[in-house]
Each structure stands twice: as structure tokens, then as C-alpha cells.
């Protein structure tokens, strides 16, 4: 079950990291650090999701396909979460 849920775990860690980093940076008065921090967190999470997808296709059983599907959806969610950084000011 951990294999299937690995993509969701990566997404949840990314979600917590970007909002935590944004809150911390805004509280400390460093809004210019937010895009960099979110960019790095997004790149790491996207790489982790891509690695899960690649490893899941090594063993093409049901659990492998489900792990790849969940990680693919997580990858879409990770990219979708990074878009507001490009469109909105970091600290309003």
C-alpha cells in the first residue's frame, strides 16, 4: 500500500512545504525568497513523482500501474500548486 500511496505522500509533503515556507518567509519579511523556495520544492517533488512513475513501470502488475497513476496525478497536482507563485504576489 505504501508503494501505491507514495505519490500522494510526495504531494502532501510538497503541499505542506510550500505553504509552510511561504508563511515563514512572509512572517520574516522575505517575500523575495518565496519563488525560489517554491521552485526548489516543486523541482524536488516533481523529480520524486517522476522517479516513482519510472520505478512503477519496472514491475507492470496492478500495484505498479496504480502507483504510476497516483504518482501521475500527484505530479499534476504539484505543478498546479506551483502556478499561483507565478501569478500572485507572495505576501499580500
N, C-alpha and C positions, 0 to 999 in steps of 0.2 A: 504494500500500500504506500510505503514511503516513496517508492520508485514512481508510482503514478502521481502522487501529490507533490513531487519535487518542484515542478513548475509553479504551482500555486504558492509554495513556500518561498521561492525566489521572488515572485511578485509581491507577496506580503512583506518580505524584508525590504524590497525596494520602496514600497509604499511608505513604510514606517521611516525609512532612512531619509527619503526626500522631504517629507513633511517635518520630520524632526530637525533635519539640517536647516530647512527654511526658517523654522521657528527660532532656532538657536541663533542663526545669522541675523535675523531681523531684531531679535532681542538685544544682541550685542552691537547693533548699528553697522553691520557689514553686508548691506544688500548686494554689493558687487561680487561677493563670494558665492551667492546663491546659484547663478547659472553654471559656474564651474563645478560646484559640488554636485548639483543635479546631473550635469553632463557626465561626470565621472561615475556616479552611482548608476546612471542609466546604461552607460557602456559596460560596466561590470555585470549588471543584471542581465542585459541582453546577451552578453557572452556566455553567462551561465545558462540561460534558457536555450541558447543555440547548442551548447555542449550537451545539455540534457536531450535535446532532439536528436543530435548526432549519435549519442550513445544508445538511445532508444531504438534506433533503426538497425543497430547491430544484432539485436535479438528480436526478430519480427513476429513475436507472439502477441496475444491480446494485450498483455500488460505493457509491452513495448509500444504498441500503437496508441494505447491510452495515454501513456507517459508523453509521447510525442505530441498528441493532440492537446493535452493540458498545457504542456510547455509552449506550444504554438499560440494558444490563447493567452497565456501569460506574457509571451513576447509582445503580442498586440497590445495588451493592457499596459505593459511597461512603456512602450513607445507612446501610447495615448496619454499616459500620465506626464510625460515629459513635454508635451506640447504647450501647456499653459506657461511654461518658463519663457517660451519664445514670444508669447502674445501679451502677457500681462506683466506689470511691474512686480518685482519680488516682494517688496514690503509696502503695503498700502496704508 
